[in-house]
């Protein structure tokens, strides 16, 4: 079954080039040219990947990304013309899985897309051997990729779920930020360890009553992160 990608950019030549290249690889490509159109298309379709420009008319890419995260964990890669690190980290903070800085090489874009698709497809392909993990009041349904705490569902992005699943299944094992980056994002991921810190912070904001005094995801100072339920 062909992979389905949504490309969002107000520069039509860029969209045309990406679309042509992805279609040459057998992917099905939809296009949107402003934030509102992109959000409506994301609500109406299930995509294997969304390439989302930051600077868009009507709604910017950050707003669109945040809105999509309210109902879907489909992978989102931000496209940014700015090289500023804060833009990149902010994009991840809104729920993006990765970022690509313009100008980019289309071969790099395709390689990154395929790498992310492989990583995000992995948990779905393992459904037959997946199981429900229960740790105290935390219940992780690895089949449906849903998290429940004290019976209340908590919505996580794909990467947040992958991160928590790894830690929960290896309780008390401390992972360095470098290890987590390699295991959750893949060894070919070009980002740095700040990506891990951003996702841990965002995960804590969702699952912890008091993120500054975590009950589930803890920090081993100078080493890394681990799961243990107090």
Residue pairs with C-beta under 8 A, 6 or more apart in sequence:
2 26
2 27
2 28
3 26
3 27
3 28
3 48
3 49
3 117
4 27
4 28
4 29
4 30
4 45
4 46
4 47
4 48
4 49
5 22
5 27
5 28
5 29
5 30
5 47
5 48
5 49
5 50
5 51
5 113
6 29
6 30
6 31
6 32
6 38
6 41
6 42
6 45
6 47
6 49
6 50
6 51
7 15
7 18
7 19
7 22
7 29
7 30
7 31
7 32
7 51
8 15
8 31
8 32
8 33
8 35
8 37
8 38
8 50
8 51
8 52
8 53
8 56
8 61
8 64
9 15
9 18
9 33
9 51
9 53
9 56
9 79
10 33
10 34
10 53
10 55
10 56
10 57
11 53
12 33
15 31
15 33
17 106
18 29
18 51
18 106
18 109
19 29
19 31
21 106
21 109
21 110
22 29
22 110
22 113
23 29
25 110
30 41
30 45
30 47
32 38
32 41
33 57
34 56
34 57
34 58
34 59
35 56
35 57
35 58
35 59
35 60
35 61
35 63
35 64
36 58
36 59
37 58
38 50
38 52
38 56
38 59
38 64
39 59
39 64
39 67
39 68
42 50
42 64
42 68
42 72
42 74
43 71
46 72
46 74
47 74
48 74
48 75
48 117
48 120
48 121
49 74
49 75
49 76
49 77
49 113
49 116
49 117
50 68
50 74
50 75
50 76
50 77
51 77
51 79
51 100
51 109
51 113
52 61
52 64
52 65
52 76
52 77
52 78
52 79
52 96
53 61
53 78
53 79
53 80
54 60
54 61
54 62
54 78
54 79
54 80
54 81
54 82
54 87
54 91
55 61
55 80
55 81
56 64
59 67
61 78
61 79
61 80
61 91
62 90
62 91
62 94
65 76
65 78
65 91
65 94
65 95
65 96
66 94
66 95
68 74
68 76
68 95
69 94
69 95
69 155
69 157
70 155
73 145
73 156
73 157
73 158
73 161
74 158
75 97
75 98
75 116
75 117
75 120
75 158
76 95
76 96
76 97
77 96
77 97
77 98
77 99
77 100
77 112
77 113
77 116
78 88
78 91
78 96
78 98
78 99
78 100
79 99
79 100
79 102
79 104
80 87
80 88
80 91
80 99
80 100
80 101
80 102
81 101
81 102
82 101
83 101
88 99
88 101
88 191
89 194
89 195
89 198
91 99
92 99
92 195
92 198
92 199
93 198
93 202
95 157
95 202
97 116
97 120
97 157
97 158
97 159
98 112
98 116
98 185
98 189
98 191
99 191
100 108
100 109
100 112
111 188
112 190
115 186
115 188
115 189
118 186
119 162
119 185
119 186
120 158
123 130
123 142
123 145
123 161
123 162
123 165
124 145
127 143
130 142
130 143
131 142
131 143
132 139
132 140
132 141
132 142
132 143
133 139
133 140
133 142
133 165
133 168
133 169
134 140
135 168
135 171
135 227
135 229
136 229
137 149
137 150
137 229
138 147
138 148
138 149
138 168
138 207
138 216
138 229
139 147
139 148
139 149
140 146
140 147
140 148
140 164
140 165
140 168
141 147
141 148
142 165
145 158
145 161
146 153
147 153
147 154
147 156
147 161
147 164
147 207
148 154
149 207
154 206
154 207
155 206
156 164
156 203
156 206
159 184
159 185
159 199
160 199
160 202
160 203
160 206
162 184
163 180
163 184
163 196
163 199
163 200
163 203
164 203
164 207
164 217
164 227
166 175
166 180
166 183
166 184
167 173
167 175
167 217
167 225
167 226
167 227
168 227
170 227
171 226
171 227
171 228
171 229
172 226
172 227
172 228
173 226
174 220
174 223
174 224
174 225
174 226
175 183
175 224
175 225
175 226
176 223
176 224
177 193
177 196
177 197
177 224
177 225
178 193
179 224
180 196
180 224
180 225
181 189
181 191
181 192
181 193
181 195
181 196
182 189
184 196
185 191
185 195
189 195
196 225
200 217
200 225
201 211
203 217
204 211
204 214
204 216
204 217
205 211
207 216
207 217
208 214
208 215
208 216
208 217
209 215
215 229
215 230
216 227
216 228
216 229
217 225
217 226
217 227
218 225
218 226
218 227
218 228
219 225
220 226
